[in-house]
């Protein structure tokens, strides 16, 4: 289907006819369209033709002017209503949307920060950062036993889907939850935020051109479009380690408003950090308030208080920022380990390893840090990762200032080289427009 013929796409629209369709709800971070093949709902004539064949009647693809024409029209309307659903947005506004039947993760791929920290991973690689829901507390004494629950469909409420408004407005991220009768329903979470390579202004694109290698600024969109058609390979996104540190400082500072409102994100990890032109943004929080206990966490990114089921605070998010900074300087944690077993329901236990006030080891011969800056970076990160929340930084603004100061002093060396591969390169054509390069997912 995609090998030789250019693919027609329509932004924010589902072109579903017959057995399938093409969807272009997003663009890749390099600005090229992302075209996705999805299974569509069969059209009414196709269903009626199958029904006629099953009854031994010669089927036809067109029922216009036949006694089955009203049936075909009614069935087509029913299918349209089945495909389009009414979704209530934050603030009470409602939109007619089409929810794509594949997880957003398979459409958008890994976030830019994930690609920066682990550029060697393939787009389909599953990183070990899956969020797990649990109840790491013992029920209160005298609590009434839970009422028996009838069997209901099983699904993962943490999986995000893309809802495309039929009016062509910005796509909506939604998730499934149980309705009043126990069956799944899609619920709007937030509008779709587009990541872009020029979110880090100093970054560049390196392309393998005939007989030479060319580099242009990531913000040079027209220059990139001119070069990419003749590119022999996917190319790479080149971003300095200092620029990533500055982005992390901006990200830490962006959390100040959240914390001031008494809220805690609780699940900061690279896959929940978006690099947008308006600044880094945290997504898909656990919607916690300071003083609450987290009902979910991500292994490898959770603070000790989340694992132990005690109260969270802004320092819970500071712990996760410290882990991001650890990735930045290629450091490893060491120190005294302790094993804890946490009840997760029934008689089941989940075991975790905790480091009490870990140290940060940086190999001075290999680490991308100036020798004179090893101790300042170590001290900063170790303070973020203290076991007791009260021993960490007082607020995220203090962390942001410390990171920005070290970054501006040119203490970091080297650059990240991230492959430009947001799917498979293909030729696509906008409706009524010329064919051009794009990515096929």
PyMOL commands that set and color helices and strands:
alter all, ss='L'
color gray80, all
select helices_A, chain A and resi 44-54+69-83+104-108+112-117+197-199+221-228+241-254+256-260+270-272+304-308+314-328+371-384+389-391+396-408
alter helices_A, ss='H'
color red, helices_A
select strands_A, chain A and resi 7-9+14-17+20-23+34-39+84-88+94-103+131-133+160-165+172-178+184-191+204-209+212-217+236-240+263-264+273-276+279-282+288-289+296-298+332-334+337-343+349-355+359-361+415-419+424-430+435-440
alter strands_A, ss='S'
color yellow, strands_A
deselect
rebuild
show_as cartoon
